[in-house]
Amino acid sequence: MPDPRAKKRTPFDMRSACRSYTEGNIKQLMAIASNKDNPPDTQLRAIAMLLERGWGRPQQELKTDSEIRVTIRKMLGDEDRS
């Protein structure tokens, strides 16, 4: 039975076909973002998508009050002991 957590790879030809629409889709996002007749939330989402594709997603800082400790122990068999 295949592992359901295994990452499925998209065939190269599928990626290539999808990438061929990139320029048109970016232009459409630009049109959505700049169209004042669109609701503000739609415009903001288009702007966010453009920025993420151009600059990447902002890093999220993880803040926590707790301390994490890791203990690693190696159990030695008789043949490993000297």
N, CA, C and O atoms as CSV, one atom per row, in Angstrom:
chain,resi,resn,atom,element,x,y,z
A,1,MET,N,N,0.851,-1.179,0.000
A,1,MET,CA,C,0.000,0.000,0.000
A,1,MET,C,C,0.896,1.240,0.000
A,1,MET,O,O,1.796,1.337,0.833
A,2,PRO,N,N,0.672,2.190,-0.914
A,2,PRO,CA,C,1.517,3.374,-0.965
A,2,PRO,C,C,1.357,4.256,0.265
A,2,PRO,O,O,0.285,4.331,0.866
A,3,ASP,N,N,2.441,4.916,0.621
A,3,ASP,CA,C,2.430,5.816,1.764
A,3,ASP,C,C,1.646,7.075,1.404
A,3,ASP,O,O,2.031,7.773,0.466
A,4,PRO,N,N,0.542,7.396,2.123
A,4,PRO,CA,C,-0.259,8.580,1.787
A,4,PRO,C,C,0.480,9.882,2.065
A,4,PRO,O,O,0.101,10.933,1.549
A,5,ARG,N,N,1.545,9.820,2.888
A,5,ARG,CA,C,2.309,11.031,3.185
A,5,ARG,C,C,3.372,11.311,2.133
A,5,ARG,O,O,3.967,12.389,2.124
A,6,ALA,N,N,3.613,10.354,1.251
A,6,ALA,CA,C,4.635,10.538,0.229
A,6,ALA,C,C,4.233,11.670,-0.713
A,6,ALA,O,O,3.087,11.775,-1.150
A,7,LYS,N,N,5.216,12.506,-1.003
A,7,LYS,CA,C,4.944,13.655,-1.872
A,7,LYS,C,C,4.817,13.165,-3.315
A,7,LYS,O,O,5.687,12.468,-3.837
A,8,LYS,N,N,3.713,13.549,-3.933
A,8,LYS,CA,C,3.508,13.170,-5.317
A,8,LYS,C,C,4.181,14.196,-6.208
A,8,LYS,O,O,4.046,15.400,-5.989
A,9,ARG,N,N,4.895,13.730,-7.196
A,9,ARG,CA,C,5.557,14.631,-8.128
A,9,ARG,C,C,4.668,14.854,-9.336
A,9,ARG,O,O,4.070,13.924,-9.878
A,10,THR,N,N,4.597,16.102,-9.739
A,10,THR,CA,C,3.842,16.447,-10.937
A,10,THR,C,C,4.747,16.157,-12.127
A,10,THR,O,O,5.910,16.560,-12.132
A,11,PRO,N,N,4.232,15.472,-13.123
A,11,PRO,CA,C,5.077,15.190,-14.289
A,11,PRO,C,C,5.595,16.488,-14.902
A,11,PRO,O,O,4.904,17.507,-14.890
A,12,PHE,N,N,6.808,16.445,-15.434
A,12,PHE,CA,C,7.454,17.630,-15.991
A,12,PHE,C,C,6.603,18.299,-17.053
A,12,PHE,O,O,6.501,19.525,-17.075
A,13,ASP,N,N,5.984,17.515,-17.941
A,13,ASP,CA,C,5.189,18.115,-19.010
A,13,ASP,C,C,3.995,18.886,-18.453
A,13,ASP,O,O,3.578,19.878,-19.050
A,14,MET,N,N,3.443,18.460,-17.337
A,14,MET,CA,C,2.325,19.171,-16.702
A,14,MET,C,C,2.806,20.509,-16.158
A,14,MET,O,O,2.150,21.535,-16.345
A,15,ARG,N,N,3.963,20.496,-15.478
A,15,ARG,CA,C,4.527,21.741,-14.959
A,15,ARG,C,C,4.826,22.699,-16.097
A,15,ARG,O,O,4.534,23.891,-16.013
A,16,SER,N,N,5.396,22.179,-17.135
A,16,SER,CA,C,5.745,23.012,-18.287
A,16,SER,C,C,4.494,23.638,-18.902
A,16,SER,O,O,4.499,24.819,-19.250
A,17,ALA,N,N,3.439,22.865,-19.036
A,17,ALA,CA,C,2.191,23.375,-19.604
A,17,ALA,C,C,1.615,24.470,-18.708
A,17,ALA,O,O,1.151,25.494,-19.210
A,18,CYS,N,N,1.638,24.273,-17.399
A,18,CYS,CA,C,1.114,25.275,-16.468
A,18,CYS,C,C,1.960,26.540,-16.494
A,18,CYS,O,O,1.431,27.650,-16.432
A,19,ARG,N,N,3.268,26.372,-16.585
A,19,ARG,CA,C,4.160,27.527,-16.603
A,19,ARG,C,C,3.972,28.372,-17.854
A,19,ARG,O,O,4.271,29.567,-17.846
A,20,SER,N,N,3.485,27.770,-18.920
A,20,SER,CA,C,3.285,28.528,-20.156
A,20,SER,C,C,2.197,29.600,-19.986
A,20,SER,O,O,2.113,30.524,-20.795
A,21,TYR,N,N,1.378,29.483,-18.956
A,21,TYR,CA,C,0.315,30.462,-18.688
A,21,TYR,C,C,0.754,31.556,-17.720
A,21,TYR,O,O,-0.034,32.448,-17.405
A,22,THR,N,N,1.976,31.503,-17.250
A,22,THR,CA,C,2.435,32.417,-16.206
A,22,THR,C,C,2.263,33.884,-16.584
A,22,THR,O,O,1.678,34.652,-15.820
A,23,GLU,N,N,2.753,34.275,-17.729
A,23,GLU,CA,C,2.701,35.685,-18.112
A,23,GLU,C,C,1.265,36.202,-18.151
A,23,GLU,O,O,0.975,37.282,-17.637
A,24,GLY,N,N,0.369,35.430,-18.761
A,24,GLY,CA,C,-1.033,35.844,-18.826
A,24,GLY,C,C,-1.681,35.925,-17.461
A,24,GLY,O,O,-2.473,36.828,-17.190
A,25,ASN,N,N,-1.341,34.977,-16.601
A,25,ASN,CA,C,-1.922,34.972,-15.257
A,25,ASN,C,C,-1.407,36.140,-14.413
A,25,ASN,O,O,-2.159,36.720,-13.629
A,26,ILE,N,N,-0.145,36.478,-14.571
A,26,ILE,CA,C,0.397,37.634,-13.857
A,26,ILE,C,C,-0.302,38.904,-14.327
A,26,ILE,O,O,-0.639,39.768,-13.518
A,27,LYS,N,N,-0.520,39.017,-15.640
A,27,LYS,CA,C,-1.230,40.191,-16.170
A,27,LYS,C,C,-2.650,40.261,-15.626
A,27,LYS,O,O,-3.158,41.343,-15.335
A,28,GLN,N,N,-3.289,39.097,-15.491
A,28,GLN,CA,C,-4.646,39.076,-14.941
A,28,GLN,C,C,-4.645,39.506,-13.474
A,28,GLN,O,O,-5.514,40.266,-13.049
A,29,LEU,N,N,-3.673,39.022,-12.703
A,29,LEU,CA,C,-3.567,39.452,-11.299
A,29,LEU,C,C,-3.347,40.962,-11.207
A,29,LEU,O,O,-3.910,41.623,-10.334
A,30,MET,N,N,-2.533,41.503,-12.103
A,30,MET,CA,C,-2.296,42.944,-12.120
A,30,MET,C,C,-3.586,43.701,-12.432
A,30,MET,O,O,-3.859,44.746,-11.841
A,31,ALA,N,N,-4.377,43.168,-13.363
A,31,ALA,CA,C,-5.649,43.811,-13.710
A,31,ALA,C,C,-6.620,43.772,-12.537
A,31,ALA,O,O,-7.309,44.755,-12.263
A,32,ILE,N,N,-6.674,42.634,-11.845
A,32,ILE,CA,C,-7.557,42.509,-10.672
A,32,ILE,C,C,-7.125,43.483,-9.586
A,32,ILE,O,O,-7.959,44.155,-8.978
A,33,ALA,N,N,-5.806,43.558,-9.340
A,33,ALA,CA,C,-5.282,44.420,-8.283
A,33,ALA,C,C,-5.541,45.895,-8.579
A,33,ALA,O,O,-5.776,46.673,-7.654
A,34,SER,N,N,-5.503,46.290,-9.834
A,34,SER,CA,C,-5.627,47.713,-10.166
A,34,SER,C,C,-7.046,48.141,-10.517
A,34,SER,O,O,-7.297,49.333,-10.694
A,35,ASN,N,N,-7.984,47.194,-10.623
A,35,ASN,CA,C,-9.368,47.529,-10.977
A,35,ASN,C,C,-10.107,48.024,-9.734
A,35,ASN,O,O,-10.393,47.253,-8.817
A,36,LYS,N,N,-10.407,49.301,-9.719
A,36,LYS,CA,C,-11.075,49.914,-8.553
A,36,LYS,C,C,-12.513,49.423,-8.365
A,36,LYS,O,O,-13.103,49.640,-7.306
A,37,ASP,N,N,-13.081,48.767,-9.377
A,37,ASP,CA,C,-14.437,48.224,-9.251
A,37,ASP,C,C,-14.457,46.901,-8.476
A,37,ASP,O,O,-15.518,46.464,-8.029
A,38,ASN,N,N,-13.300,46.265,-8.316
A,38,ASN,CA,C,-13.227,45.019,-7.549
A,38,ASN,C,C,-13.302,45.332,-6.065
A,38,ASN,O,O,-12.852,46.393,-5.631
A,39,PRO,N,N,-13.867,44.420,-5.283
A,39,PRO,CA,C,-13.896,44.639,-3.825
A,39,PRO,C,C,-12.465,44.746,-3.282
A,39,PRO,O,O,-11.558,44.099,-3.806
A,40,PRO,N,N,-12.259,45.546,-2.254
A,40,PRO,CA,C,-10.910,45.727,-1.703
A,40,PRO,C,C,-10.233,44.428,-1.295
A,40,PRO,O,O,-9.026,44.281,-1.488
A,41,ASP,N,N,-10.992,43.468,-0.729
A,41,ASP,CA,C,-10.363,42.216,-0.320
A,41,ASP,C,C,-9.851,41.432,-1.529
A,41,ASP,O,O,-8.830,40.750,-1.433
A,42,THR,N,N,-10.543,41.520,-2.659
A,42,THR,CA,C,-10.095,40.847,-3.879
A,42,THR,C,C,-8.830,41.516,-4.405
A,42,THR,O,O,-7.894,40.842,-4.833
A,43,GLN,N,N,-8.810,42.842,-4.371
A,43,GLN,CA,C,-7.625,43.579,-4.809
A,43,GLN,C,C,-6.416,43.248,-3.917
A,43,GLN,O,O,-5.316,43.014,-4.416
A,44,LEU,N,N,-6.632,43.233,-2.607
A,44,LEU,CA,C,-5.537,42.948,-1.684
A,44,LEU,C,C,-4.987,41.537,-1.872
A,44,LEU,O,O,-3.777,41.323,-1.793
A,45,ARG,N,N,-5.862,40.590,-2.117
A,45,ARG,CA,C,-5.394,39.209,-2.332
A,45,ARG,C,C,-4.554,39.122,-3.606
A,45,ARG,O,O,-3.526,38.444,-3.625
A,46,ALA,N,N,-4.983,39.799,-4.664
A,46,ALA,CA,C,-4.210,39.809,-5.906
A,46,ALA,C,C,-2.852,40.476,-5.686
A,46,ALA,O,O,-1.834,40.000,-6.189
A,47,ILE,N,N,-2.840,41.580,-4.933
A,47,ILE,CA,C,-1.582,42.267,-4.621
A,47,ILE,C,C,-0.661,41.341,-3.830
A,47,ILE,O,O,0.529,41.245,-4.126
A,48,ALA,N,N,-1.213,40.660,-2.823
A,48,ALA,CA,C,-0.414,39.740,-2.012
A,48,ALA,C,C,0.175,38.620,-2.868
A,48,ALA,O,O,1.335,38.248,-2.696
A,49,MET,N,N,-0.619,38.089,-3.779
A,49,MET,CA,C,-0.128,37.016,-4.646
A,49,MET,C,C,1.006,37.513,-5.537
A,49,MET,O,O,1.990,36.802,-5.743
A,50,LEU,N,N,0.877,38.716,-6.062
A,50,LEU,CA,C,1.941,39.277,-6.897
A,50,LEU,C,C,3.222,39.484,-6.088
A,50,LEU,O,O,4.312,39.140,-6.544
A,51,LEU,N,N,3.085,40.049,-4.886
A,51,LEU,CA,C,4.257,40.282,-4.052
A,51,LEU,C,C,4.933,38.972,-3.645
A,51,LEU,O,O,6.161,38.880,-3.651
A,52,GLU,N,N,4.140,37.963,-3.292
A,52,GLU,CA,C,4.707,36.673,-2.901
A,52,GLU,C,C,5.478,36.043,-4.051
A,52,GLU,O,O,6.525,35.433,-3.834
A,53,ARG,N,N,4.977,36.181,-5.257
A,53,ARG,CA,C,5.652,35.595,-6.399
A,53,ARG,C,C,6.897,36.389,-6.784
A,53,ARG,O,O,7.868,35.828,-7.292
A,54,GLY,N,N,6.862,37.686,-6.542
A,54,GLY,CA,C,8.010,38.509,-6.883
A,54,GLY,C,C,9.093,38.539,-5.820
A,54,GLY,O,O,10.279,38.602,-6.144
A,55,TRP,N,N,8.694,38.495,-4.546
A,55,TRP,CA,C,9.640,38.664,-3.450
A,55,TRP,C,C,9.677,37.494,-2.477
A,55,TRP,O,O,10.524,37.464,-1.584
A,56,GLY,N,N,8.773,36.531,-2.634
A,56,GLY,CA,C,8.713,35.408,-1.700
A,56,GLY,C,C,7.840,35.766,-0.512
A,56,GLY,O,O,7.525,36.934,-0.284
A,57,ARG,N,N,7.459,34.764,0.230
A,57,ARG,CA,C,6.633,34.997,1.413
A,57,ARG,C,C,7.502,35.506,2.549
A,57,ARG,O,O,8.654,35.094,2.687
A,58,PRO,N,N,6.959,36.397,3.360
A,58,PRO,CA,C,7.754,36.889,4.490
A,58,PRO,C,C,8.005,35.771,5.502
A,58,PRO,O,O,7.167,34.895,5.713
A,59,GLN,N,N,9.179,35.831,6.114
A,59,GLN,CA,C,9.500,34.829,7.127
A,59,GLN,C,C,8.659,35.083,8.365
A,59,GLN,O,O,8.424,36.225,8.759
A,60,GLN,N,N,8.213,33.990,8.967
A,60,GLN,CA,C,7.434,34.103,10.191
A,60,GLN,C,C,8.323,33.725,11.364
A,60,GLN,O,O,8.944,32.663,11.387
A,61,GLU,N,N,8.364,34.612,12.318
A,61,GLU,CA,C,9.189,34.374,13.483
A,61,GLU,C,C,8.409,33.543,14.501
A,61,GLU,O,O,7.240,33.815,14.774
A,62,LEU,N,N,9.053,32.558,15.040
A,62,LEU,CA,C,8.426,31.701,16.037
A,62,LEU,C,C,8.828,32.205,17.415
A,62,LEU,O,O,10.007,32.200,17.769
A,63,LYS,N,N,7.850,32.634,18.178
A,63,LYS,CA,C,8.117,33.117,19.536
A,63,LYS,C,C,7.487,32.152,20.522
A,63,LYS,O,O,6.334,31.747,20.375
A,64,THR,N,N,8.259,31.798,21.516
A,64,THR,CA,C,7.751,30.889,22.527
A,64,THR,C,C,8.391,31.218,23.871
A,64,THR,O,O,9.521,31.703,23.926
A,65,ASP,N,N,7.683,30.960,24.922
A,65,ASP,CA,C,8.203,31.185,26.262
A,65,ASP,C,C,8.869,29.940,26.818
A,65,ASP,O,O,9.571,30.002,27.828
A,66,SER,N,N,8.652,28.819,26.165
A,66,SER,CA,C,9.191,27.575,26.696
A,66,SER,C,C,10.551,27.263,26.069
A,66,SER,O,O,10.888,27.754,24.991
A,67,GLU,N,N,11.297,26.458,26.753
A,67,GLU,CA,C,12.611,26.045,26.303
A,67,GLU,C,C,12.515,24.617,25.783
A,67,GLU,O,O,11.824,23.779,26.362
A,68,ILE,N,N,13.200,24.357,24.708
A,68,ILE,CA,C,13.195,23.005,24.139
A,68,ILE,C,C,14.550,22.374,24.414
A,68,ILE,O,O,15.591,22.959,24.114
A,69,ARG,N,N,14.530,21.196,24.977
A,69,ARG,CA,C,15.763,20.451,25.238
A,69,ARG,C,C,15.700,19.130,24.502
A,69,ARG,O,O,14.673,18.452,24.471
A,70,VAL,N,N,16.812,18.792,23.922
A,70,VAL,CA,C,16.911,17.526,23.207
A,70,VAL,C,C,18.040,16.732,23.831
A,70,VAL,O,O,19.153,17.235,23.983
A,71,THR,N,N,17.757,15.515,24.185
A,71,THR,CA,C,18.763,14.626,24.730
A,71,THR,C,C,18.929,13.460,23.760
A,71,THR,O,O,17.966,12.780,23.404
A,72,ILE,N,N,20.169,13.250,23.346
A,72,ILE,CA,C,20.450,12.151,22.418
A,72,ILE,C,C,21.345,11.167,23.150
A,72,ILE,O,O,22.398,11.528,23.676
A,73,ARG,N,N,20.914,9.945,23.171
A,73,ARG,CA,C,21.682,8.891,23.818
A,73,ARG,C,C,21.878,7.766,22.831
A,73,ARG,O,O,20.957,7.370,22.116
A,74,LYS,N,N,23.080,7.266,22.806
A,74,LYS,CA,C,23.371,6.136,21.943
A,74,LYS,C,C,23.554,4.915,22.827
A,74,LYS,O,O,24.387,4.901,23.733
A,75,MET,N,N,22.781,3.918,22.553
A,75,MET,CA,C,22.889,2.682,23.300
A,75,MET,C,C,23.973,1.842,22.645
A,75,MET,O,O,23.893,1.526,21.458
A,76,LEU,N,N,24.977,1.487,23.417
A,76,LEU,CA,C,26.085,0.714,22.897
A,76,LEU,C,C,25.855,-0.769,23.129
A,76,LEU,O,O,25.465,-1.197,24.215
A,77,GLY,N,N,26.103,-1.529,22.095
A,77,GLY,CA,C,26.067,-2.974,22.244
A,77,GLY,C,C,27.417,-3.441,22.787
A,77,GLY,O,O,28.354,-2.647,22.861
A,78,ASP,N,N,27.530,-4.689,23.160
A,78,ASP,CA,C,28.775,-5.216,23.701
A,78,ASP,C,C,29.933,-5.030,22.733
A,78,ASP,O,O,31.057,-4.765,23.161
A,79,GLU,N,N,29.678,-5.163,21.430
A,79,GLU,CA,C,30.755,-5.057,20.434
A,79,GLU,C,C,31.229,-3.614,20.279
A,79,GLU,O,O,32.337,-3.396,19.790
A,80,ASP,N,N,30.416,-2.604,20.684
A,80,ASP,CA,C,30.805,-1.196,20.560
A,80,ASP,C,C,31.585,-0.705,21.771
A,80,ASP,O,O,32.239,0.335,21.692
A,81,ARG,N,N,31.537,-1.402,22.858
A,81,ARG,CA,C,32.207,-0.942,24.084
A,81,ARG,C,C,33.688,-1.304,24.028
A,81,ARG,O,O,34.067,-2.389,23.587
A,82,SER,N,N,34.511,-0.365,24.487
A,82,SER,CA,C,35.938,-0.669,24.502
A,82,SER,C,C,36.524,-0.500,25.873
A,82,SER,O,O,37.721,-0.717,26.064
